[in-house]
């Protein structure tokens, strides 16, 4: 059997992993030395447990650690335990870079699982590229990146906006107010939204950005009331999204006439906002907690049992969870080859995983095939899916930009 065929046949999950295989000649440590053939497998865990985006990012840490513990409880990877080295970069991009460097150079990890925002990912990128390590990034992001040192687990624009923006225009109208935090992700996603609107006959009535952690939105809500857009297209994250939605609700604006349509809002933000204030608004994502599948039932039950019945799962911590299992399957598929970041990356390509959202697959461009969904938030804090893809959608990180495409060989001219 060819290795690619073997990888495509692997199914991994919270209760069942790929077939174990024996013997590793040695393990990369990031310092040019090799560990003994037995012993723990070191990985970095780099999620913010404090700071402006910790309301979301701490739950990515929790899901990642749960997956590591599950794997270790089931015997590890070919009998070897995953040893997590944990750092809290406190929602600060500069600290992300410093802690990533520490994990790779001092702790000798062979992969790092981490971060939520694009600002933090871009801070880590020079570290993992410079040290030729591997970064497992679970978050939706803006695309326009093609690194051979990042495993992208979240949605790119064609997996969130391609159906979402036309659907919003058809159901609510084409006048959009674009609102986001002031960093690369919101600006790039809003560029994509504007491109789609230009193609389908919509328009942007206003575009506005606020600093990370911004929590005062009365003047913006007043401007929205004055401009009367059909849709508020929102790329606020963390505390800012919570504060804005509460202000919107307090002002008495009507989601039936002027909904907030978010690419970033999940069950965790809705829990912080409050179900009543979030009800009637929309999100586009590949996973929602209420998705019905045996894999999701096991994931949700395990997560609530571990972290509390008042907790929620969502589309970013689901990816933080399944990426650890993708790492496990890639290591197992190496079948005795030297365990290096490059080898793990190459083994992961084509690997299929029965994730809580459905079967996902790592593309040759190191992004992930996902299952897009559009959902309306309910007063109980859960999402009612109103549009759902009937097949996986391939990731196209340069979808909105003509002339370039991310391939297994890197960035190419289209």
N, C-alpha and C positions, 0 to 999 in steps of 0.2 A: 504493500500500500504506500502511495506517495505521502510525504509528510503533510502536504496541504489537505489531502483527503482525510488523513488522520485527524488533523486539527478541526476540520469542519464537522467531524463526527463526534467531537467532544461535547458533552453537555455537563455543565457544572451548576451548582446551586447551593442553597443553604443546607441541604441535607444530603446531596450526592455530588461527588467530585469526579474528575477524570481519573481513569485507571492509573494507579501509582506505578512508578518505574524506578529502578534502583540505580544507585551509583552516580556520584558527581566527582569528577577529578579535582575540582577546586572552585572557589567562589571569588568573584571580583570584590574587592573591598574599597575601591576608589582611591587607593594609595599605592597601587602597583604591587601589592602583595596578595597572597592567596591563602584563604582559610583552609583548614583541614577538611577532608571529604565528609566529615561528620560535624554536627554542631548546628547552631541556630542560623537562620537566614535573616540578615539585618535589613530592615526597611525603615524609611523615614515616614513619620505622620506629622504633617505640617498644616494644621487647620487652626484658625483663630478661635480661641475660647473666651477671649475678651475683646473689647473694642466695638467699633461702630457696626460691623456686620456679624458680630458673634451671635446675634439672635438667630441667624441662619447657619453660619459656618460651624458653630459648635455642634450642630446636629449632623454635619458631614463627618466630623471627628467621631461622633458616637457610632454612626453606621459603619465607618471604616474599621473602628476597633471591634465592633461586634462581629464583623466578617473574619477578622484575624483570630478572634477568640474561638469562633465556630470551627475554623479550619484547624486550629491547634487542638481543640477538644476532640476532633475526629482523627487525630494522629498526625497533624501537620502535613507537610509536603514530603512524601516518601519517608515519613518518620521524623522529619526535621521540623522543628518549631520555627514559626515566623517570629522574629524578635523586633518589636516596634520601638524605635527611638522617637519620642514625642517632643515636639516643640510647639510653643504658643507664640505666633508672630504678632498677636494683638492687633490685627486688622491694619497693620502698617506695612506698605510695600517694601520700604528699606529694611525693615526687620525680617520680612520674608526672605530677602536675598541673603542676609546675614545668617539666618537660621538654616537655610538650604545649604549654604556653603559649609556650615558646621556639620550638618548631617552627612554630606558627601565626603568631605575631606577628613573630618575628625572621627566620625562614627563609622565610615566605610560602608554606608548603605548601598544596595544595588538597585533600588528604586525608591522614589519619594512619592507618597500619596498626599495631595494637598491643594488647598486654596479654593476660594470662591470667586473673587473678582478678577477681571482681566488685568487690572493694575497689578495685582499680586502675582498673577501668572507671568506677566511680562517682566516683573522684577526677578523672578526665579529663572527665567529662560536663559540668560547669559551664564548662570551658574551651571545648569545641567548640560548646556551645549559645550561650555568650556571644559567641563570635567567628563564629558561624554557619558552622562548618566541618563536616567529615564524618569520622567515626571508624569504621573498619572493624574490628570486634571478632570474632575467629574462634572464641571459646570457648563451649562449652555454658554456660548460665547459668540462673538461677532464675526468669526471667520477671518479671512485674509491672513492666515498664518499657515505655515507648512514646514514645521520643524520635524526632524527625525529623532528628536529626544523628548517628545511629548506624546502621550497617549490620551486622545481627546474623547472623553466619555459622554459629554453633553451635546445638546442640539446646536447646530449652526443655523444661519438665517433661513435656508431653504426648508429646513425641518420645522420651523416655527411660523415664519411669515408668509410663505408662498400661498398657503390656503387661508391663513388668518386674516390678512389685510383685505383681500377681495370679499371674504365672508362678512367682515364688519361693514364694508361699504354697502354691500347688498342689503344688509339687515338694518343698518342705522343711518347710512349716509356717508358721503365722501369728504366731509370737512373734518380734518384731524388736528388736534392740539398735541404736540410732541413735548413730553416732559420727562427729564431724566437727571441722574446725577452727573457731575462734570468729570467724566473720565472716558476712556476709549470705548468701552462697551456701549453705553447709551448713544454716544455720537455716531458710531458705526451702524448700530441697529437702526437708528433714526434715518441715516442716509439710505439704508436699504428700504425702509418704509416709504421714504419720499420717492425713491425710484419706482416702486410698485404703484404708488398713487399716481405718478405721472403717466404710467402705462395704462391705468384703468380709468382715468378721468377724475381722480380725486384731487384734493389740495391740502396743503398745510396752512392752517390759519395762524399758527404761532409755534415757535420752538424755543424751549427754555431749559436751562440747566442750573442745578444747585450743587453746592459742595457735598461731599460725602458726610453723612451724619446730620445734614440739615433737617430741622424739625419745626420750622415755622412757615406755614403755607397759607396764611390768611390772605395775603396780597395776591398770590397766585390763584387761589380759589375765586377771589373777586374778579380777576382778569378772565378766568374761565367763564364765570357767570356773564360777563359783559360780551365776550366773543361768541358764546353759544355754539361751540363746536358740536359735531355729531358724535365724535369719539375722542376720548382722552387716551392717547397712546402712551403708555407709561413704562419707563425703564428705570424707575427709582428702585433702589435696593435697600434691604435691611431696615434700619430705624426710620429712614426717610420715607419709605413706602408706607410704613405703619402710620407715621404722623400725617402724611398727606391724605390717606384714606379716611382717617378719623376727622380731619378738617372738612373734607368733602361731605361726609355724612352729617356733621354738625351744621353745615351750611344749608342742609335740606335739598341738595341737588338730587336729581332723579336718574337712577341708572337705566330706567326704561327709555329715557329720552337721550341721555348723555352718559353712556357707560364708560368706565375705566377698563381699558383693554391692556393687559400686562403680559410681558414676556418673562417676568421674574417672580411674580407673586405665586406663592405656593401655600400649602396647608399651614406651614409654620408662620408665615406672615399673617395669614388670615386668623390664626389662633391669637396672635398678638393684637391684631386690629379689632377683633370681635366679630362674631358671625353676622350679627345684624347690620353692622356698618359695611361689611364686605359683600353682603348678599346682592345678587343681581349683576355683578361685574364679571369680567371674563379673563381667563388666562389660556395661553397656548403652551402646551408642554407634552412630552412623550409619556408621562406617568402621572397618575393621581392615585391617592391612597385607596379610593374606593374601587379601583380596577379589580375585576373578578378573574382570578386565576389561582390555581393551587400554589404556585410559586409566590404570588403576592400574599396569599393568606398566611403562608408560613413566615414570610418576611415581616408582615405587620404584627402577627402574634408574637414573634420573637422580640421584635423591637419594643413593643409595649410591655412585655413581660420584663425586659431588662431595664428599661428607662422610665416606666410608669404609664399607667393607663390614660393619663392626661396628655401624653405626647402624641406626635403625628409623624408620619412618613411623608416624603415629598419627592419631586422629580430630581433634585440634586443629591439628596442623601441616598436615594435608590441607586444612582450611578456610583456614588462613593462606595456603596456596598458591593455592587456587582464588579467593579473594577478590581477589587482584591481577589475575587474568584477568577477573573480573567488572568491576573498575574499568576495565580496558583496553577491554572491549566497550562499556561505557557511554560512555566518552569517544569512541570511534569512532562510536557511534550518534548523537552530537549533530550530526554533519553540518554543521559550520561555525558552530554556535551558540557564544556565549560560554561559555568553560569555567570554570564556577563550581561550588562544592560543591553548591548546590541543583540545578543543571542535571544534574550527574553522578548525584545521588540519583534524580531523576525519571526519567532515562534508564535507570537500572538496574532499576526496577520492572518485573516481568514477564520480565526477562532469564533465559534458560535457558542452563545451562552443563553440558557433559558432564564432570563431575568424576570423580576416581578412584572414588568411591563409587557413581556413577550420575548421571543427569541431575538437577541441582538447579535451583531457581527462586527468585528473590527475590520475596517477597510484597509486597502493598501496604503491610503494616505494617512493612516493611523487615527482617523475619526471613526465614528460608530454609526451603523445603520440602526435607526430608531423608529418608533411608532407614534407619529404626531396625533395630537388630540386637541380639541377646543372644548372648554368647559365653562359652565356658569356656576359661580359660587352660591351656596345655599346658606341659610341662617344658622344651620348646625355646624358650619365650618368645613363641610365637605363639598366636593365639586360634582356637578351633574354634567357628564360628558354629552355634548350636543352634536359634535362632529368627530369621527374617528377614522383614521386611515385603515383600510383593510389589508394593507401590506406594509412591510418595512420600507422606509424611505432612505435612500443612499445619501451620505453626507457630501455636500459640495461646498467647501469653505470659500470658494471664489465665485459662487453661483451668481451673485449680483454684479460682478465686474467682468466685463468682456476682456478676452485676450490672455487670461491666465488660468491655470488649473493646477491643483495640488495632486501629485501622483506619488506612486511608490518611489520614484526616482527624485522626488522633490518638486519644486515649483517649475512648471513648464509653460511655454507659450501654447495657447489653445489652437 
